[in-house]
Amino acid sequence: MMLYDLNNKLYYKVINTSRPKMALTHQGRTWGYVPKQVNGKTAKFWLDYTWGRYMYFQYDEKWYRVQYLQSNYRKKNGDVFNGVLINLIVDGQELKLVRGNIEKARKLAL
């Protein structure tokens, strides 16, 4: 599965997952969410500000995760050309969840 950013024309790889374990007690993690539009519906993208590298969201009663750029994430020169430097927390307010392979979609976008 993929998330397609309508404004920036970028694809993000999405992985099926289970619901993240968000406890009411601290346990060394700080959870928050960012509201975004997915296929015209508002969805909460949950992220762990302390240790996380993924954003979790629920769509049609299924949970998905997508990687976002973190300030402490190590970047390589190749990542700059692959579009990894886009921060999904800030960008990507209107997204479309589509089926398909991320590698094929990147070729179509060029």
Biotite code that builds the C-alpha atoms (Angstrom):
import biotite.structure as struc

atoms = struc.array([
    struc.Atom([0.000, 0.000, 0.000], chain_id="A", res_id=1, res_name="MET", atom_name="CA", element="C"),
    struc.Atom([1.036, 3.586, -0.508], chain_id="A", res_id=2, res_name="MET", atom_name="CA", element="C"),
    struc.Atom([0.078, 7.049, 0.651], chain_id="A", res_id=3, res_name="LEU", atom_name="CA", element="C"),
    struc.Atom([0.083, 9.598, -2.149], chain_id="A", res_id=4, res_name="TYR", atom_name="CA", element="C"),
    struc.Atom([0.560, 13.232, -1.162], chain_id="A", res_id=5, res_name="ASP", atom_name="CA", element="C"),
    struc.Atom([-1.734, 15.234, -3.448], chain_id="A", res_id=6, res_name="LEU", atom_name="CA", element="C"),
    struc.Atom([0.022, 18.587, -2.916], chain_id="A", res_id=7, res_name="ASN", atom_name="CA", element="C"),
    struc.Atom([3.677, 17.491, -3.110], chain_id="A", res_id=8, res_name="ASN", atom_name="CA", element="C"),
    struc.Atom([3.165, 14.591, -5.582], chain_id="A", res_id=9, res_name="LYS", atom_name="CA", element="C"),
    struc.Atom([5.100, 12.147, -3.364], chain_id="A", res_id=10, res_name="LEU", atom_name="CA", element="C"),
    struc.Atom([4.534, 8.511, -2.440], chain_id="A", res_id=11, res_name="TYR", atom_name="CA", element="C"),
    struc.Atom([5.089, 7.016, 1.025], chain_id="A", res_id=12, res_name="TYR", atom_name="CA", element="C"),
    struc.Atom([5.328, 3.286, 1.656], chain_id="A", res_id=13, res_name="LYS", atom_name="CA", element="C"),
    struc.Atom([2.614, 2.022, 4.024], chain_id="A", res_id=14, res_name="VAL", atom_name="CA", element="C"),
    struc.Atom([2.840, -1.224, 6.014], chain_id="A", res_id=15, res_name="ILE", atom_name="CA", element="C"),
    struc.Atom([-0.071, -3.130, 7.573], chain_id="A", res_id=16, res_name="ASN", atom_name="CA", element="C"),
    struc.Atom([0.394, -3.388, 11.332], chain_id="A", res_id=17, res_name="THR", atom_name="CA", element="C"),
    struc.Atom([-1.437, -3.865, 14.604], chain_id="A", res_id=18, res_name="SER", atom_name="CA", element="C"),
    struc.Atom([-2.576, -1.083, 16.893], chain_id="A", res_id=19, res_name="ARG", atom_name="CA", element="C"),
    struc.Atom([0.398, 0.509, 18.686], chain_id="A", res_id=20, res_name="PRO", atom_name="CA", element="C"),
    struc.Atom([0.622, 0.022, 22.434], chain_id="A", res_id=21, res_name="LYS", atom_name="CA", element="C"),
    struc.Atom([-0.197, 3.477, 23.722], chain_id="A", res_id=22, res_name="MET", atom_name="CA", element="C"),
    struc.Atom([-0.353, 3.278, 27.507], chain_id="A", res_id=23, res_name="ALA", atom_name="CA", element="C"),
    struc.Atom([-1.955, 5.873, 29.751], chain_id="A", res_id=24, res_name="LEU", atom_name="CA", element="C"),
    struc.Atom([1.160, 5.911, 31.922], chain_id="A", res_id=25, res_name="THR", atom_name="CA", element="C"),
    struc.Atom([4.388, 7.465, 30.675], chain_id="A", res_id=26, res_name="HIS", atom_name="CA", element="C"),
    struc.Atom([6.641, 4.352, 30.363], chain_id="A", res_id=27, res_name="GLN", atom_name="CA", element="C"),
    struc.Atom([9.362, 6.376, 28.628], chain_id="A", res_id=28, res_name="GLY", atom_name="CA", element="C"),
    struc.Atom([7.230, 7.324, 25.620], chain_id="A", res_id=29, res_name="ARG", atom_name="CA", element="C"),
    struc.Atom([5.288, 10.418, 24.654], chain_id="A", res_id=30, res_name="THR", atom_name="CA", element="C"),
    struc.Atom([2.421, 9.907, 22.197], chain_id="A", res_id=31, res_name="TRP", atom_name="CA", element="C"),
    struc.Atom([0.717, 12.597, 20.167], chain_id="A", res_id=32, res_name="GLY", atom_name="CA", element="C"),
    struc.Atom([-1.209, 12.832, 16.950], chain_id="A", res_id=33, res_name="TYR", atom_name="CA", element="C"),
    struc.Atom([-1.501, 14.980, 13.847], chain_id="A", res_id=34, res_name="VAL", atom_name="CA", element="C"),
    struc.Atom([-4.836, 15.133, 11.997], chain_id="A", res_id=35, res_name="PRO", atom_name="CA", element="C"),
    struc.Atom([-4.660, 14.574, 8.231], chain_id="A", res_id=36, res_name="LYS", atom_name="CA", element="C"),
    struc.Atom([-7.106, 13.895, 5.397], chain_id="A", res_id=37, res_name="GLN", atom_name="CA", element="C"),
    struc.Atom([-6.934, 10.347, 3.980], chain_id="A", res_id=38, res_name="VAL", atom_name="CA", element="C"),
    struc.Atom([-9.235, 9.740, 1.000], chain_id="A", res_id=39, res_name="ASN", atom_name="CA", element="C"),
    struc.Atom([-11.394, 12.637, 2.141], chain_id="A", res_id=40, res_name="GLY", atom_name="CA", element="C"),
    struc.Atom([-11.771, 11.405, 5.747], chain_id="A", res_id=41, res_name="LYS", atom_name="CA", element="C"),
    struc.Atom([-10.004, 12.853, 8.767], chain_id="A", res_id=42, res_name="THR", atom_name="CA", element="C"),
    struc.Atom([-7.563, 10.408, 10.356], chain_id="A", res_id=43, res_name="ALA", atom_name="CA", element="C"),
    struc.Atom([-5.321, 10.747, 13.402], chain_id="A", res_id=44, res_name="LYS", atom_name="CA", element="C"),
    struc.Atom([-1.681, 9.962, 12.659], chain_id="A", res_id=45, res_name="PHE", atom_name="CA", element="C"),
    struc.Atom([-0.229, 8.830, 15.991], chain_id="A", res_id=46, res_name="TRP", atom_name="CA", element="C"),
    struc.Atom([3.485, 9.169, 16.622], chain_id="A", res_id=47, res_name="LEU", atom_name="CA", element="C"),
    struc.Atom([5.866, 8.471, 19.464], chain_id="A", res_id=48, res_name="ASP", atom_name="CA", element="C"),
    struc.Atom([7.832, 11.679, 19.942], chain_id="A", res_id=49, res_name="TYR", atom_name="CA", element="C"),
    struc.Atom([10.410, 9.984, 22.189], chain_id="A", res_id=50, res_name="THR", atom_name="CA", element="C"),
    struc.Atom([11.567, 6.844, 20.382], chain_id="A", res_id=51, res_name="TRP", atom_name="CA", element="C"),
    struc.Atom([9.414, 6.405, 17.289], chain_id="A", res_id=52, res_name="GLY", atom_name="CA", element="C"),
    struc.Atom([10.299, 6.354, 13.607], chain_id="A", res_id=53, res_name="ARG", atom_name="CA", element="C"),
    struc.Atom([6.801, 5.599, 12.344], chain_id="A", res_id=54, res_name="TYR", atom_name="CA", element="C"),
    struc.Atom([3.413, 7.270, 12.262], chain_id="A", res_id=55, res_name="MET", atom_name="CA", element="C"),
    struc.Atom([0.444, 4.983, 12.923], chain_id="A", res_id=56, res_name="TYR", atom_name="CA", element="C"),
    struc.Atom([-3.032, 5.595, 11.573], chain_id="A", res_id=57, res_name="PHE", atom_name="CA", element="C"),
    struc.Atom([-6.311, 3.729, 11.350], chain_id="A", res_id=58, res_name="GLN", atom_name="CA", element="C"),
    struc.Atom([-8.341, 3.605, 8.156], chain_id="A", res_id=59, res_name="TYR", atom_name="CA", element="C"),
    struc.Atom([-11.431, 1.411, 7.672], chain_id="A", res_id=60, res_name="ASP", atom_name="CA", element="C"),
    struc.Atom([-10.761, -0.395, 10.972], chain_id="A", res_id=61, res_name="GLU", atom_name="CA", element="C"),
    struc.Atom([-7.242, -1.439, 9.887], chain_id="A", res_id=62, res_name="LYS", atom_name="CA", element="C"),
    struc.Atom([-4.014, -0.026, 11.297], chain_id="A", res_id=63, res_name="TRP", atom_name="CA", element="C"),
    struc.Atom([-1.129, 1.091, 9.096], chain_id="A", res_id=64, res_name="TYR", atom_name="CA", element="C"),
    struc.Atom([2.285, 2.605, 9.698], chain_id="A", res_id=65, res_name="ARG", atom_name="CA", element="C"),
    struc.Atom([4.360, 4.931, 7.575], chain_id="A", res_id=66, res_name="VAL", atom_name="CA", element="C"),
    struc.Atom([7.900, 6.154, 8.207], chain_id="A", res_id=67, res_name="GLN", atom_name="CA", element="C"),
    struc.Atom([8.487, 9.848, 8.691], chain_id="A", res_id=68, res_name="TYR", atom_name="CA", element="C"),
    struc.Atom([11.646, 11.890, 8.891], chain_id="A", res_id=69, res_name="LEU", atom_name="CA", element="C"),
    struc.Atom([12.979, 12.454, 12.390], chain_id="A", res_id=70, res_name="GLN", atom_name="CA", element="C"),
    struc.Atom([15.454, 15.148, 13.370], chain_id="A", res_id=71, res_name="SER", atom_name="CA", element="C"),
    struc.Atom([17.844, 12.551, 14.833], chain_id="A", res_id=72, res_name="ASN", atom_name="CA", element="C"),
    struc.Atom([17.491, 10.105, 11.901], chain_id="A", res_id=73, res_name="TYR", atom_name="CA", element="C"),
    struc.Atom([20.749, 9.600, 10.003], chain_id="A", res_id=74, res_name="ARG", atom_name="CA", element="C"),
    struc.Atom([20.529, 10.722, 6.409], chain_id="A", res_id=75, res_name="LYS", atom_name="CA", element="C"),
    struc.Atom([22.708, 9.719, 3.452], chain_id="A", res_id=76, res_name="LYS", atom_name="CA", element="C"),
    struc.Atom([23.274, 11.639, 0.247], chain_id="A", res_id=77, res_name="ASN", atom_name="CA", element="C"),
    struc.Atom([21.137, 9.121, -1.628], chain_id="A", res_id=78, res_name="GLY", atom_name="CA", element="C"),
    struc.Atom([18.208, 9.847, 0.680], chain_id="A", res_id=79, res_name="ASP", atom_name="CA", element="C"),
    struc.Atom([18.114, 13.456, -0.496], chain_id="A", res_id=80, res_name="VAL", atom_name="CA", element="C"),
    struc.Atom([17.387, 12.333, -4.050], chain_id="A", res_id=81, res_name="PHE", atom_name="CA", element="C"),
    struc.Atom([14.796, 9.749, -2.957], chain_id="A", res_id=82, res_name="ASN", atom_name="CA", element="C"),
    struc.Atom([12.613, 12.362, -1.257], chain_id="A", res_id=83, res_name="GLY", atom_name="CA", element="C"),
    struc.Atom([13.298, 11.206, 2.312], chain_id="A", res_id=84, res_name="VAL", atom_name="CA", element="C"),
    struc.Atom([13.888, 14.741, 3.500], chain_id="A", res_id=85, res_name="LEU", atom_name="CA", element="C"),
    struc.Atom([10.168, 15.553, 3.340], chain_id="A", res_id=86, res_name="ILE", atom_name="CA", element="C"),
    struc.Atom([8.792, 15.594, 6.863], chain_id="A", res_id=87, res_name="ASN", atom_name="CA", element="C"),
    struc.Atom([5.406, 13.861, 6.851], chain_id="A", res_id=88, res_name="LEU", atom_name="CA", element="C"),
    struc.Atom([4.480, 15.416, 10.195], chain_id="A", res_id=89, res_name="ILE", atom_name="CA", element="C"),
    struc.Atom([4.405, 18.888, 8.647], chain_id="A", res_id=90, res_name="VAL", atom_name="CA", element="C"),
    struc.Atom([3.728, 18.110, 4.977], chain_id="A", res_id=91, res_name="ASP", atom_name="CA", element="C"),
    struc.Atom([1.113, 15.858, 3.440], chain_id="A", res_id=92, res_name="GLY", atom_name="CA", element="C"),
    struc.Atom([-2.142, 17.286, 4.716], chain_id="A", res_id=93, res_name="GLN", atom_name="CA", element="C"),
    struc.Atom([-4.199, 15.693, 1.918], chain_id="A", res_id=94, res_name="GLU", atom_name="CA", element="C"),
    struc.Atom([-3.292, 12.062, 1.316], chain_id="A", res_id=95, res_name="LEU", atom_name="CA", element="C"),
    struc.Atom([-4.728, 9.249, -0.737], chain_id="A", res_id=96, res_name="LYS", atom_name="CA", element="C"),
    struc.Atom([-4.343, 5.609, 0.332], chain_id="A", res_id=97, res_name="LEU", atom_name="CA", element="C"),
    struc.Atom([-3.837, 3.471, -2.776], chain_id="A", res_id=98, res_name="VAL", atom_name="CA", element="C"),
    struc.Atom([-2.865, -0.098, -3.478], chain_id="A", res_id=99, res_name="ARG", atom_name="CA", element="C"),
    struc.Atom([0.321, -0.841, -5.332], chain_id="A", res_id=100, res_name="GLY", atom_name="CA", element="C"),
    struc.Atom([4.079, -1.101, -5.198], chain_id="A", res_id=101, res_name="ASN", atom_name="CA", element="C"),
    struc.Atom([6.107, 1.939, -4.132], chain_id="A", res_id=102, res_name="ILE", atom_name="CA", element="C"),
    struc.Atom([8.952, 1.208, -6.584], chain_id="A", res_id=103, res_name="GLU", atom_name="CA", element="C"),
    struc.Atom([6.605, 1.207, -9.586], chain_id="A", res_id=104, res_name="LYS", atom_name="CA", element="C"),
    struc.Atom([4.875, 4.371, -8.399], chain_id="A", res_id=105, res_name="ALA", atom_name="CA", element="C"),
    struc.Atom([8.165, 6.261, -8.171], chain_id="A", res_id=106, res_name="ARG", atom_name="CA", element="C"),
    struc.Atom([8.884, 5.438, -11.817], chain_id="A", res_id=107, res_name="LYS", atom_name="CA", element="C"),
    struc.Atom([5.431, 6.654, -12.824], chain_id="A", res_id=108, res_name="LEU", atom_name="CA", element="C"),
    struc.Atom([5.917, 9.920, -10.933], chain_id="A", res_id=109, res_name="ALA", atom_name="CA", element="C"),
    struc.Atom([9.067, 10.801, -12.909], chain_id="A", res_id=110, res_name="LEU", atom_name="CA", element="C"),
])
